[in-house]
Structures are given as structure tokens and as C-alpha cells.
Amino acid sequence: MAMRTNIKTDTRWVVSDIQPVPEELAGFDFVTAQLLLQRQINTKVGAEEFLRPDLANLGDLHQLADLDRAVERIKQAITQKQVIVVYGDYDVDGVTSATLLSNVLKELGATVSVYLPERLTEGYGLNSEAIRQLKTDGTDLIITVDNGTTNVTEIALANSLGLEVIVVDHHQVPAELPPAYALINPKRADDKYPFKDAAAVGVTYYLAKALIGDGANKYLDLVALGTVADVVPLVGDNRAMVVAGLRQMNEKTRPGIAVLKEVAGLKDQALDVYHIGFQLGPRLNAAGRIDHARIAFDLLNAESEEIARPLAQELDALNTRRQEMTDRILEETKTQATESQDKIIIVGGPDWSIGVVGIVAGRLVEEFFKPALVFEYQDEMYKGSGRSVEGVHLVDLLGKVGHLIDHFGGHAKAAGLSVTKDNFEKFRTELIKIANTEIDSALLTASLRVDVLLQINHVTPKLMATIEAFAPFGFGNVTPVFGVMDAELTGEMPGMNGVFLDLFFKDESGRSLVVKVFGDWTALSLRLTQGAHYDIAFTMATREWNGRKFMQQKLVGIRSA
């Protein structure tokens, strides 16, 4: 099956206004200044910190609420030889967090083990049965990573059994805080730390820094993995940690990642955010989605490539299965979704694996551009996952029908939830009614953002250098999109084996520009007329072929001029 092009030909273009450049940014070229201002950066210091991300610019970690209290309790547990359990999660953020913290605790001489819940039978977060078992096993201190903030009842149970709990998390904080010994979460209302958007592995890194100082930096590869895979904004602390982590990953790759690169076909490539987000991350996540996250955990902790190789191969096979399951469920959901005129999609099925419904929800959001909740219908409990569009806060929306939900949590654009079978129809009806009333239709209209309009003679290596200074790109720091208006199509040429199509344009500057169309470009080609004039939108990147580096422009939008 040919890959679709994703070229926007019939969507509304939103061209960013040219902003007046403040005096502090006067030393930057026009494009750099505009891209900085679009990121709400309007000072020289802010620009330098963004363009030259450095771990030295992290805030004062002692501003994190309960951090010092947690450090003291952990050191006490180590001194008294108490048994510590790091209670993780089954996604990449949770697994990297558990890997990082357990290794740091081992460095400090702690008696520590890791517990990773099984997605299908235990679900997200702490659960009572696991807590009772950990108590029976002789645990003294539980440290949750990437979960725990909403586990009020479970942590109260742990306390009643004589267990103390430290929570290290980044999820939204409910009105009622859990009765934990310490709750480290930058999203706490009383937290003074300036950066609020770290992934759980980032918050775990803060704790590691407080425990072992700069020794924590050797785990920045894990921080980069978890941060990118969890799709948190690549700004501020996240940007600094990911840049440092990618550098470390490429200079000294841990055995498990080296072998995972091989099975993903990336053996000799320098890793970047794209590789983590779309190739390594999905393979690591596949373990927790349809098997057990312990496979990914063991891979990251493997001491040699020989140990890691069968684990990487297993993850690759699981990811293939995950893709097949996702495609099947997506086809089944589309019928339900297409027929609905509501402002939110709520669909489900009896054999839709809870491990992949989140991916399906994300794909539905991409296709229909409205929030989506996808459920697996289990016996008496329907478990689901949701994704949302920009401007519709999913957790806040779910909170409006919270009385009908057994359990939910997450972020603005992603959430997990459970609804009893008896409540489901009422939940569905009420949520659709609220969504139809409260969601602004303008938020559900697909558009193409164009950051800066140029003439073709401005598309130069200097512009490419400007773009690279803004990398790495991802959520919260998206790849800049440039536009050229009223360009004449002078020719087109299919690439090798038809993998791409080259389109040739020229504008009033007299210069020519080649932009590439990837995927199934046949339908687009039939709609274009040589000699006609078009507005084109494209991104830029540096590519390498046979040892030669060159600029590549990728078409993302085209319309008649």
C-alpha cells in the first residue's frame, strides 16, 4: 500500500503576521527574529538560552516541592538498609524513569527492585493488589515514577499497611493530593520550580541530580528517550535535556539502544528526535502495549549487545503485531466516526486491545480533526484512551462528567479512563452533549500554519543554518514552515523507483526551487498544470547522500495562486 502524501491542498492557510522586532533581538536576521517571537522569546537572554540549550540553565531544583524531603527519606532508607521498590509505568516515559532511578539507587548502595504493572490486567498507576503483594514481599518504601499523583486511595492503603510512598510524576494534579510522604510534581499548585512541562523521566532526572549531582548526566540518553516519546513540549528544560541526551546517545550508545537501532534499520545513522518518536519509541512502547514492559526495561539495562539482541528482535516483532492490530481497529472505527456529526468521537469494540486504542485515537484525531475517545469493551468495565486537538483540554473536558467515570487522568491532549458498563451510555450521551455545546467549531477546522513568507532567492544555506539552530523539533517547537507565493510550476520529475516527485518552481526573484513530494503523489500530480502559478508551503532539512550533504525542501501544502 502506498504511503499517503499528507500534502494539504484544500485547507485554510494561516500565515503568521510579521511582528515588530524589539531592540534586544535587533542583532538577529529577519527569519530568526520572527521564529523567536513566534515562540514568545523576545529578549536576548531568552534567545541565547533557546538557541544554545545548556543544562547549566536548569532552575534551582530545591524549588521543587518535596524534593529535599524525598532525598532525605531515600538516604534514610539506604542507611537503614530498607527495601525500596521503584513502581514504574508501561510506556517509554515510565520505563526510562524506572531504569534511571533504579540505577541511581543501586549506585548509592540501595536494596532496590522495579515493579512494572501489566497494562491489560492491572492498568495504569498503583493498584491495591500490587501494594499488598509488595508489603508481603518486605517492601519498606515505594517510589512511583510516571504515576501516583491521582492514587489517593491506593496510597492511603499503603500507609495503612506501614508502607511509605514517594511520588515522582508529571501528570495533572487533582484537587485532593494523595497522602504520600513526598509528592514531586512540578504541576503542584504550590510548586515554585519555573519549568512545569518535564516528562516523568525529566522529573526523575531532577531527583537523580539531587541525589548524585552531575553523576546523573550519564543517564541523559534515557531522559531524551522518555521525553521525546511522551510528546511533551521541546522547550525550556526539556530542550536542554534532549539536546544533551541525543549527543550522549550518539557518542556512547548503550547496548540496548545500539541493537534497537539495528533492527530499526538505523545502524549507522546519528539518532535524532524523529528516530526516537517514530522508530525507537514505538518499538519500546510495543512491549507494554501488547506484552509486558519488562522486555523494554531489560533491553535498556542490558550490559551487552549479545544480551540485548534477542530482546530488540522481540520488540521489533511486537511492534509489527501492534501495527497490524492498530490498522484493523482503525478500519473498524472509521465507520462509526464517519457517520458522526458530533464534536467528539467516542467509539469502542469488544476486542479492541487497550494497548493500542490510544494510537487509534491519535489517528482518528489526525483524520477527523476532533477529540477522540476509543474504548475496549471489557466485561463490566470499559477502558479507553483519548487524544485531543489544540485548544480542547481533554482532562478538563472529562472532568465535567467525572461523576460517571470510574478513573481518569492525563494531560491536555491525551488521557486514559475507565467507565463501568452500566454508566457508559449515560457518560457517552452527556459528554457528547457537553462537547457539542462547549467546543468552538473553529478549533475543529484543519489549517496549515505558515511561519514566514519568502522569495525563492532567500532559500539558501544561510537559511538552513538558521533552521538547524532551532532544532530539535517536536511538540511545542514544530519545524518551521515557509511559504512562497505565486510561484510558477516549471516542471516535475519522478524520483528513483517513484518514491518521491520533484516539483520545480520559479518566482519573480528569477531563482528556481525544487520541492519534493513523498508518498503516493499520483493524484496530486494529475491536479497540477505546468506553467500555472501556485502558493507553496514547505519545510527544510539537511540530508546526506553518498557522503554529500545538501538542502532538501519537502512540500507540505499547495494551492492555486
C-alpha positions, -999 to +999 in steps of 0.1 A: +000+000+000+014+034-010+020+059+018-003+089+016+014+123+009-002+144+037+000+174+014-026+199+023-044+211-008-078+222+004-072+235+040-072+271+053-037+287+054-028+307+085+002+329+076+019+343+107+018+381+110+052+399+107+059+410+143+079+442+151+114+432+163+123+445+197+156+462+202+170+432+221+166+410+190+178+436+166+211+417+161+193+386+146+184+382+110+147+386+100+138+349+099+155+341+132+138+371+149+104+361+136+107+325+146+119+335+181+090+359+185+065+332+174+079+312+203+073+341+228+110+348+230+116+385+230+148+390+249+185+385+240+190+362+271+159+341+262+171+338+226+206+327+236+192+301+260+169+288+233+194+287+205+222+274+227+204+250+251+225+241+281+219+221+313+235+250+332+203+269+326+181+245+346+164+261+375+171+257+412+160+222+419+154+229+456+124+249+444+107+216+436+081+210+463+091+179+485+123+173+466+145+178+497+121+157+518+122+129+493+160+129+492+163+127+530+138+098+531+157+079+503+190+084+521+175+072+553+162+041+536+196+034+522+213+039+555+189+017+573+190-009+545+153-007+539+138-023+508+129+001+481+106-006+451+105+017+421+070+015+408+070+024+371+046+025+342+044+006+309+052+033+284+086+046+274+085+075+299+077+051+327+102+025+317+131+051+312+121+067+346+123+033+363+156+025+346+172+058+356+161+059+392+168+022+399+203+025+386+210+057+406+197+040+438+220+010+431+249+034+427+241+046+462+240+011+476+203+008+480+183-025+481+160-018+452+138-036+427+115-024+400+078-031+396+061-025+363+024-031+362+008-052+334-014-029+313-041-054+304-047-068+339-036-040+363-040-009+343-023+025+349-008+035+383-008+020+417-032-008+424-043-023+457-034-059+449+002-049+439+006-028+471-005-057+493+019-080+475+048-056+479+041-054+516+041-092+518+075-092+500+090-070+526+090-036+509+095-005+531+094+024+506+077+027+473+088+053+448+064+058+419+076+072+387+052+085+359+022+077+381+009+082+416-004+117+416-041+106+413-037+074+435-053+089+467-070+056+478-041+033+469-015+055+488-038+056+518-039+018+517-001+017+515+001+040+545-023+018+565+000-012+558+030+006+571+044+015+537+056+050+528+053+063+493+072+089+473+056+101+441+077+113+412+053+124+385+043+150+359+006+144+353-022+168+362-027+173+399-062+167+413-078+189+440-072+162+466-035+154+469-025+118+477-013+112+512+023+105+500+054+110+521+066+133+493+050+143+460+074+157+435+054+171+406+061+205+390+024+208+383+016+211+420-002+244+427+024+252+455+054+242+434+079+270+428+101+254+401+097+275+370+095+248+344+063+228+345+064+206+314+090+180+321+081+143+313+083+119+342+118+109+332+128+146+334+114+149+369+132+117+378+164+133+364+158+162+388+156+138+417+187+120+405+206+153+403+196+160+439+209+125+449+242+122+429+248+156+413+263+157+379+267+119+380+231+118+369+241+132+335+252+098+323+215+089+321+206+117+298+201+093+269+172+078+289+159+113+296+159+121+258+141+088+250+113+093+275+109+130+269+105+127+232+084+095+233+060+111+258+054+141+234+060+169+259+070+203+247+106+205+235+112+238+251+130+250+283+145+222+304+132+196+280+151+211+251+183+213+271+179+177+284+170+163+249+199+180+232+224+167+258+208+133+257+209+130+219+245+140+219+253+113+245+232+087+227+252+092+195+286+094+212+283+064+235+252+043+228+241+019+255+240-017+242+202-020+241+197+012+220+226+002+197+208-031+189+174-015+187+189+009+161+200-021+141+166-038+140+150-005+131+174-001+101+193+028+117+226+011+125+249+038+110+227+068+115+230+096+141+198+095+161+175+125+162+141+133+176+123+118+146+141+084+151+131+083+187+095+094+181+087+072+151+111+043+152+127+035+185+098+048+207+071+027+191+092-004+194+099+002+231+062+010+237+051-021+219+062-042+249+038-026+273+010-023+247+006-060+239+030-079+261+049-066+292+071-036+296+097-057+313+111-065+279+118-029+272+132-024+307+155-054+303+167-041+269+176-007+284+195-024+312+213-050+291+250-050+297+260-062+262+247-063+227+246-101+229+221-099+258+201-071+241+198-086+206+170-111+212+151-085+233+154-060+204+142-086+180+112-094+202+103-057+205+105-054+167+081-084+163+058-070+189+058-036+171+048-054+138+019-070+156+009-037+172+008-021+137-014-048+124-038-046+154-039-008+150-047-009+113-075-034+119-092-014+147-088+018+128-107+004+099-135-006+122-136+027+140-138+048+108-173+036+100-186+048+134-165+080+132-175+090+097-212+087+104-210+111+135-215+148+132-207+154+169-177+174+180-161+145+198-157+109+186-165+082+211-161+046+197-154+012+211-154-025+205-152-058+225-118-069+212-100-036+207-069-041+227-064-014+254-028-014+244-034+002+210-066+022+215-045+053+223-028+051+189-061+046+172-075+077+189-045+097+177-050+086+142-087+095+143-078+130+156-054+133+126-081+123+101-112+139+115-096+168+135-118+164+166-112+149+200-115+111+201-120+085+228-115+048+219-126+021+243-121-016+247-153-031+260-144-055+288-169-074+309-181-048+334-155-021+328-149-002+296-113+010+294-103+037+269-078+062+258-083+097+243-065+122+222-074+158+215-068+188+193-051+220+202-073+242+223-095+214+237-082+203+271-092+166+273-088+161+311-108+193+318-135+180+294-136+146+311-138+163+345-172+177+335-186+141+335-162+129+362-191+116+383-197+090+356-161+079+352-145+052+374-110+066+369-093+090+346-061+111+343-037+125+318-028+158+300-044+184+279-041+164+247-041+128+260-059+108+287-068+074+299-100+064+316-123+036+328-161+037+327-183+010+341-206-008+316-237+005+335-225+041+332-212+041+297-242+051+277-250+080+301-213+090+301-213+090+263-245+109+259-236+136+285-200+141+272-212+144+236-238+170+247-212+190+265-187+188+237-213+199+211-222+228+233-188+240+246-162+232+219-157+261+195-162+247+159-132+269+148-109+246+169-121+216+148-110+231+114-078+218+099-054+245+089-019+249+076+004+272+096+029+291+075+056+308+097+074+330+072+068+340+036+099+342+014+111+347-021+130+317-036+163+336-036+161+336+002+162+298+003+199+294+009+224+275+031+222+305+055+185+299+060+192+262+065+217+271+093+190+293+109+166+264+109+191+240+124+197+264+153+160+259+163+163+221+163+155+196+177+119+199+166+088+183+181+057+191+201+059+227+213+087+235+189+075+224+155+095+225+123+092+259+106+070+261+075+080+286+048+058+299+020+065+311-014+035+329-031+027+330-068+054+306-079+053+292-115+054+254-118+081+248-145+084+211-144+082+178-125+102+147-123+096+114-105+124+102-083+141+068-082+115+040-082+087+066-078+094+071-041+091+108-045+082+135-070+103+166-076+084+198-084+103+227-100+092+263-093+104+298-101+092+331-088+097+368-096+132+367-080+142+347-110+155+318-089+144+282-091+134+259-063+129+221-061+105+207-036+099+170-030+066+152-026+068+119-007+043+091-007+016+085-032+019+116-053+000+105-084-033+122-076-015+155-067+005+154-100-027+150-120-041+181-104-011+203-113-006+222-145+028+231-158+030+269-163+003+276-137+011+296-106+008+282-071+013+292-035+036+266-020+044+257+016+074+236+026+098+226+053+136+224+050+162+199+063+197+188+057+201+154+041+232+133+032+237+110+002+269+093-007+288+114+018+275+147+004+252+170+024+225+190+007+194+210+015+160+193+009+127+211+007+096+190+014+062+201+002+035+203+029+009+225+012+000+238-023-029+259-036-037+279-068-023+314-066 
